Amino acid sequence: MSLQTKKIYFLSDFHLGAPNAAESLVREKRIIRFLDEIKASAREIFILGDLFDFWFEYKNVVPKGYVRILGKLAELTDRGIPVHFFVGNHDMWMKDYFQTEMNIKVYFDPASFEFDNIKFLIGHGDGLGPGDNGYKFIKKVFRNNTSQMLFGILPPRIGIGLARFFSRKSRAQTGGADEKFLGGEEEWLIQYCKEILKDHLYNYFIFGHRHLPIDYKLTDASRYINLGDWIQYFTYAEFDGHTIELKKFES
């Protein structure tokens, strides 16, 4: 299969580790089946954050588990398939493990790409657009090097347990808020895209975080795509060199 006929895939929000090890393992195996299915046709793969429900890289320790997904990602990059990872709000404390062990480029902010003369802005999506000022403040604190150093002093058993507790609490507070499309005037990421379009043309804005599959026409030349998740929807986006389509993995 030539490069021109290969496809670029986008997926996000696996939240591996939640709500428990048994259910997470079922989901992890489903993601592996998807990656096995697309590896022959993949030109590049973008994972847009929250792969894990929690992730912190201590100096000599990474969270236990996830050997299947980590091994599969390493296999893909070993085959020469570029894999890009955008840090999400649940796995923002990444350092160099993905780069050094799996040759995966890691991004901490939205980034621009151009494929086949089509322009993309890609990111996880947390903290963008108007509103949610409380979270934006917390994000700055958590992304601060001093905060990460202080958290790293905690023994892994305590630190990881504490982080997982707050992660569960955050999901409980959110409830079903992610399940309903709020409309173009209320969706923060759509408002963010519209502001960007005032100065820069992107044909596609691709984000995760929202946990709801969305394909929204911004202008005649620009669309906002939210990828949904792999908890309820099992959705992803596929770019064939001309256009993007949201699809669901049924296997």
LINHUUR-V150037 format. One line per field, one symbol per residue. phi: phi as a letter, one per 40 degrees, with the letter a starting at -180 (. if undefined). psi: psi as a letter, one per 40 degrees, with the letter a starting at -180 (. if undefined). burial: I if it has 9 or more other ideal C-beta (glycine too) atoms within 8 Angstrom, else O. A space follows every 10 residues. Layout:
# LINHUUR-V150037
phi->???
psi->???
burial->???
This chain:
# LINHUUR-V150037
phi->.cccccbbbb aafcfchbca cccccdcccc cccccccccc bccabbbbgf dbcaaaccdb bbdchgcccc cccccccccg ccbbbbcbcc bcccbbcccc cbfbcbbbad bcbbbfgbcb bbachcgbgc gfcccdcccc cccccccccc ccccddcccc cccccccccc ccccfccccb ccgccbcccc ccccccccba cbcbbbbbgc gbcbbbccac babbbbcgab bbbfbabbbb hbabbcbbcc c
psi->hiddeiihih iigdfheiei dddddddddd dddddddedd ehdihhhfif didihhhide hiiiafdddd ddddddddee hhhhhhhaee fefibedddd defhhhheii iiihhfehhi hhideieiai afdddddddd ddehdddddd dediiddddd dddddddddd ddddbedeeh heidedhddd ddddddeddh hhdhhhibdd ehhhhhhdad ehihhheaif dddfiiihhe ediihhihhe .
burial->OOOOOIIIII IIIIIIIIOO OOIIOOIIII IIIIIOOIIO OIOIIIIIII IIIIIIIIOO OOIOOIOIII OIIIIIIOOO IOIIIIIIII IIIIOOIIIO OIOIOIIOOI IIOOIOOIII IIIIIIOIIO OOOOIIOOIO OIIOOOIIOO IIOOOIOOII OIIIOOIIOO OOOOOOOOOO OOOOOOIIII IIIIOIIOOO OIIIIIIIII IIIIOIOIOO OIIIIIIIII IOIIIIIIIO OOOIOIOIIO O
